Amino acid sequence: MNRHVYNLPHLVEFHHHSRVLVRLEDEVSDLALLGHLANPLAEIVVNQCQPLQARFIIKQAPFICIEQQEWQQATINECSSVSRSLGQGFRLFLKLGHDPRQCIEELREGVIIYVELGDSVRISLANNSRFELLEFEQDFRQLKLPESLIKAQSIVEREFTREESTSSLALQITELEQVRAEISQLLKSDATKINHSLSKELMKYDHLLHSKRQWLFRSYQQTLDRPNLNTSANQSNLEVEKLQHKLDCFNLLAPKSVVEMVDKLAEES
């Protein structure tokens, strides 16, 4: 089940309380990330642990950049903190049930991991983060259920919102179609023929995904046909009216030779 790929592991030393910034590499598209959001973004193991010094072995997804930053005030978030000692580790996952567009935006800005040194190392995320830290011994995501079923559950759990942008809806529809294709492939495999309960669960979520796709597609069409619910569908765009007004003023005030030259350039393009 562990089909994700990491870069080669590298050592990072800490000599004081620090912040670790996990962010996307430049020029990574949203669509390229859809197939990787269910996988752990990074895997960190404590290689050395002392009150004033720690060393981590870090493996990360190839599209992820990890930067160490100094952090003066050690205030650990108890809700999302994990305590690790020598030889123990954790993985950074996306929380289930969140809009992928928002998660990718947070990842572009940078997910901050706080590191506090002591007899053991304590690691924490911000309260409002859409990501979570899972200890190795608590990581059952890729062991209990097929990955496609976990993705389907995450998509179904997301709340319906009517203030989504066109690009966000298109991304969600693409993700949903990918998961439905994975479920369809899995239903044709021998594993589901043997495990009837798994087959029923996959069929149930495939039906739920189909229903959600209809809602998303209607919302997507609505954003294209009627961008603003406060205006009618056939109302001309105010920006277009402003541009047309500027063009009329230009035709009146500009010299005739300039207007003819602009018209000629427009025809050639």
C-alpha positions as a printed NumPy array, in Angstrom:
array([[  0.   ,   0.   ,   0.   ],
       [  2.97 ,   2.386,   0.447],
       [  3.265,   3.612,  -3.128],
       [  4.457,   7.129,  -2.274],
       [  8.019,   8.18 ,  -3.118],
       [ 10.448,  10.11 ,  -0.925],
       [ 13.697,  11.889,  -1.648],
       [ 16.859,  10.39 ,  -0.161],
       [ 16.949,  10.83 ,   3.659],
       [ 19.111,  13.598,   5.095],
       [ 20.193,  14.646,   8.594],
       [ 19.09 ,  17.921,  10.197],
       [ 20.509,  19.069,  13.546],
       [ 18.728,  21.273,  16.085],
       [ 20.577,  23.205,  18.813],
       [ 17.642,  25.327,  20.045],
       [ 13.863,  25.526,  19.848],
       [ 13.049,  25.793,  16.167],
       [ 10.353,  26.063,  13.547],
       [ 10.366,  23.804,  10.511],
       [  8.664,  25.272,   7.45 ],
       [  7.218,  22.682,   5.062],
       [  6.156,  24.193,   1.749],
       [  5.733,  23.365,  -1.916],
       [  8.55 ,  23.75 ,  -4.382],
       [  8.039,  26.55 ,  -6.884],
       [  5.973,  25.948, -10.023],
       [  4.17 ,  22.806,  -8.81 ],
       [  0.636,  22.73 , -10.236],
       [ -2.482,  21.928,  -8.207],
       [ -3.457,  19.072, -10.508],
       [ -0.057,  17.442, -10.083],
       [ -0.637,  17.295,  -6.314],
       [ -4.065,  15.657,  -6.349],
       [ -2.709,  12.133,  -6.528],
       [ -0.319,  12.731,  -3.615],
       [ -2.467,  14.428,  -0.979],
       [ -3.512,  11.123,   0.607],
       [  0.127,  10.128,   1.095],
       [  2.416,  11.402,   3.887],
       [  4.249,  14.553,   2.83 ],
       [  7.231,  13.917,   5.083],
       [  8.598,  11.269,   7.442],
       [ 10.809,  12.326,  10.351],
       [ 12.749,  10.063,  12.755],
       [ 14.626,  11.185,  15.896],
       [ 18.272,  10.146,  15.429],
       [ 19.685,  11.939,  18.477],
       [ 17.918,  13.39 ,  21.5  ],
       [ 19.521,  15.518,  24.256],
       [ 18.265,  18.514,  26.287],
       [ 20.167,  21.02 ,  24.115],
       [ 20.597,  19.071,  20.904],
       [ 18.56 ,  16.861,  18.606],
       [ 19.084,  15.347,  15.2  ],
       [ 16.395,  14.195,  12.776],
       [ 16.467,  11.9  ,   9.769],
       [ 14.06 ,  13.473,   7.309],
       [ 12.515,  11.994,   4.17 ],
       [ 10.127,  14.135,   2.138],
       [  8.048,  14.047,  -1.015],
       [ 10.009,  15.308,  -4.044],
       [  7.755,  18.348,  -4.459],
       [  8.222,  19.43 ,  -0.819],
       [ 10.851,  21.849,   0.529],
       [ 11.754,  21.809,   4.248],
       [ 13.446,  24.795,   5.897],
       [ 14.655,  25.173,   9.473],
       [ 13.963,  28.515,  11.193],
       [ 14.929,  29.826,  14.627],
       [ 12.106,  30.069,  17.174],
       [ 12.535,  31.955,  20.443],
       [  9.315,  31.287,  22.34 ],
       [  8.563,  27.637,  23.101],
       [  4.776,  27.384,  23.432],
       [  3.636,  23.974,  22.285],
       [  0.066,  23.376,  21.142],
       [ -1.12 ,  20.547,  23.394],
       [ -3.946,  19.555,  21.033],
       [ -1.724,  18.545,  18.121],
       [  1.639,  17.909,  19.788],
       [  3.5  ,  14.602,  19.774],
       [  6.447,  13.607,  21.975],
       [  9.221,  11.56 ,  20.381],
       [ 12.394,  10.024,  21.789],
       [ 15.403,   8.306,  20.231],
       [ 14.444,   6.034,  17.328],
       [ 10.808,   7.187,  17.212],
       [  9.25 ,   9.183,  14.403],
       [  6.12 ,  10.634,  12.855],
       [  4.586,  11.452,   9.478],
       [  2.965,  14.643,   8.228],
       [ -0.467,  14.012,   6.705],
       [ -3.304,  16.072,   5.313],
       [ -6.353,  15.92 ,   7.603],
       [ -9.289,  14.085,   6.089],
       [-12.382,  16.005,   5.012],
       [-10.771,  19.267,   3.838],
       [-11.04 ,  21.053,   0.508],
       [ -7.87 ,  20.21 ,  -1.48 ],
       [ -7.661,  23.759,  -2.843],
       [ -7.412,  25.228,   0.682],
       [ -4.879,  22.584,   1.722],
       [ -2.704,  23.309,  -1.311],
       [ -2.889,  27.05 ,  -0.593],
       [ -1.752,  26.429,   3.01 ],
       [  1.055,  24.224,   1.725],
       [  2.153,  26.964,  -0.688],
       [  2.293,  29.465,   2.17 ],
       [  4.097,  26.904,   4.356],
       [  3.02 ,  24.492,   7.091],
       [  4.904,  25.307,  10.307],
       [  6.068,  22.527,  12.632],
       [  7.249,  23.7  ,  16.077],
       [ 10.129,  21.743,  17.669],
       [ 10.877,  21.947,  21.418],
       [ 14.037,  20.303,  22.759],
       [ 14.277,  18.474,  26.088],
       [ 14.729,  14.935,  27.401],
       [ 12.408,  14.07 ,  24.52 ],
       [ 11.489,  16.123,  21.456],
       [  8.01 ,  17.66 ,  21.313],
       [  6.555,  18.624,  17.965],
       [  3.401,  20.635,  17.301],
       [  1.304,  22.223,  14.555],
       [ -0.833,  25.349,  14.686],
       [ -4.455,  24.961,  15.876],
       [ -5.979,  25.959,  12.537],
       [ -3.711,  23.787,  10.391],
       [ -5.33 ,  21.461,   7.862],
       [ -2.504,  18.98 ,   8.42 ],
       [ -1.736,  16.579,  11.254],
       [  1.164,  14.653,  12.792],
       [  0.813,  10.886,  13.166],
       [  3.265,   8.754,  15.142],
       [  4.482,   5.654,  13.35 ],
       [  2.671,   3.369,  15.771],
       [ -0.607,   5.306,  15.293],
       [ -0.457,   5.473,  11.5  ],
       [ -3.13 ,   3.064,  10.273],
       [ -4.165,   4.971,   7.167],
       [ -2.378,   2.749,   4.672],
       [ -2.846,  -0.503,   6.534],
       [ -6.572,  -0.779,   7.307],
       [ -8.38 ,   0.35 ,   4.13 ],
       [ -7.588,   0.759,   0.428],
       [ -6.243,   4.189,  -0.419],
       [ -9.082,   4.893,  -2.876],
       [-11.675,   4.227,  -0.156],
       [ -9.917,   6.594,   2.258],
       [ -9.886,   9.288,  -0.448],
       [-13.582,   8.722,  -1.135],
       [-14.443,   9.04 ,   2.553],
       [-12.477,  12.283,   2.743],
       [-14.316,  13.766,  -0.254],
       [-17.759,  12.783,   1.038],
       [-17.012,  14.255,   4.49 ],
       [-16.31 ,  17.734,   3.125],
       [-18.98 ,  20.332,   3.711],
       [-20.988,  21.833,   0.871],
       [-20.149,  25.492,   0.322],
       [-21.652,  27.897,  -2.21 ],
       [-18.8  ,  30.399,  -2.25 ],
       [-16.304,  28.274,  -4.178],
       [-14.383,  29.72 ,  -7.121],
       [-14.558,  28.145, -10.562],
       [-10.977,  26.867, -10.327],
       [-11.624,  25.325,  -6.9  ],
       [-14.729,  23.5  ,  -8.163],
       [-12.873,  22.253, -11.235],
       [-10.108,  20.888,  -9.013],
       [-12.611,  19.096,  -6.772],
       [-14.406,  17.571,  -9.763],
       [-11.097,  16.334, -11.183],
       [-10.121,  14.806,  -7.84 ],
       [-13.53 ,  13.144,  -7.537],
       [-13.308,  11.638, -11.027],
       [ -9.849,  10.257, -10.278],
       [-11.091,   8.551,  -7.116],
       [-14.132,   7.097,  -8.913],
       [-11.809,   5.674, -11.57 ],
       [ -9.663,   4.083,  -8.84 ],
       [-12.758,   2.581,  -7.179],
       [-13.965,   1.219, -10.517],
       [-10.591,  -0.422, -11.102],
       [-10.584,  -1.837,  -7.583],
       [-14.097,  -3.283,  -7.985],
       [-12.859,  -5.203, -11.037],
       [ -9.931,  -6.706,  -9.122],
       [ -9.875, -10.104,  -7.402],
       [ -9.602,  -8.527,  -3.932],
       [-13.2  ,  -7.282,  -3.937],
       [-14.511, -10.557,  -5.34 ],
       [-13.224, -12.283,  -2.221],
       [-14.088,  -9.521,   0.268],
       [-17.829,  -8.86 ,  -0.24 ],
       [-18.048,  -6.276,   2.577],
       [-15.285,  -4.225,   0.951],
       [-17.086,  -4.449,  -2.383],
       [-20.326,  -3.142,  -0.841],
       [-18.474,  -0.293,   0.864],
       [-16.793,   0.736,  -2.393],
       [-20.099,   0.655,  -4.277],
       [-21.762,   2.755,  -1.573],
       [-19.096,   5.447,  -1.754],
       [-19.084,   5.36 ,  -5.545],
       [-22.812,   6.222,  -5.447],
       [-22.169,   9.018,  -2.916],
       [-19.358,  10.397,  -5.058],
       [-21.654,  10.345,  -8.099],
       [-24.258,  12.377,  -6.192],
       [-21.655,  14.863,  -5.02 ],
       [-20.266,  15.178,  -8.533],
       [-23.721,  16.231,  -9.792],
       [-23.914,  18.962,  -7.167],
       [-20.354,  20.161,  -7.88 ],
       [-20.941,  20.175, -11.632],
       [-24.159,  22.198, -11.273],
       [-22.283,  24.68 ,  -9.074],
       [-19.45 ,  24.803, -11.596],
       [-21.858,  25.537, -14.46 ],
       [-23.532,  28.22 , -12.365],
       [-20.229,  30.038, -11.761],
       [-19.646,  30.072, -15.526],
       [-23.166,  31.168, -16.527],
       [-23.861,  33.516, -13.638],
       [-20.711,  34.646, -11.77 ],
       [-22.644,  36.847,  -9.357],
       [-26.01 ,  35.818,  -7.876],
       [-26.813,  39.524,  -7.301],
       [-27.032,  40.128, -11.047],
       [-29.039,  38.491, -13.824],
       [-27.413,  35.931, -16.101],
       [-27.569,  38.214, -19.168],
       [-26.328,  41.371, -17.427],
       [-23.194,  42.694, -19.075],
       [-20.025,  42.735, -17.048],
       [-19.295,  46.135, -15.49 ],
       [-15.588,  45.768, -16.258],
       [-16.384,  45.284, -19.942],
       [-18.52 ,  48.431, -19.873],
       [-15.647,  50.41 , -18.336],
       [-13.205,  49.134, -20.948],
       [-15.637,  49.987, -23.736],
       [-16.043,  53.494, -22.318],
       [-12.247,  53.95 , -22.232],
       [-12.021,  52.755, -25.848],
       [-14.678,  55.231, -26.964],
       [-12.797,  58.061, -25.244],
       [ -9.579,  56.946, -26.937],
       [-11.245,  56.987, -30.379],
       [-12.493,  60.53 , -29.765],
       [ -9.296,  62.025, -28.338],
       [ -6.479,  60.178, -30.104],
       [ -5.139,  61.373, -33.494],
       [ -6.655,  59.687, -36.532],
       [ -3.312,  58.195, -37.561],
       [ -2.918,  56.494, -34.166],
       [ -6.458,  55.083, -34.301],
       [ -5.836,  53.69 , -37.812],
       [ -2.545,  52.128, -36.682],
       [ -4.225,  50.443, -33.685],
       [ -7.035,  49.119, -35.919],
       [ -4.478,  47.711, -38.342],
       [ -2.524,  46.003, -35.554],
       [ -5.744,  44.513, -34.176],
       [ -6.682,  43.092, -37.578],
       [ -3.229,  41.516, -38.03 ],
       [ -3.328,  39.842, -34.608]])
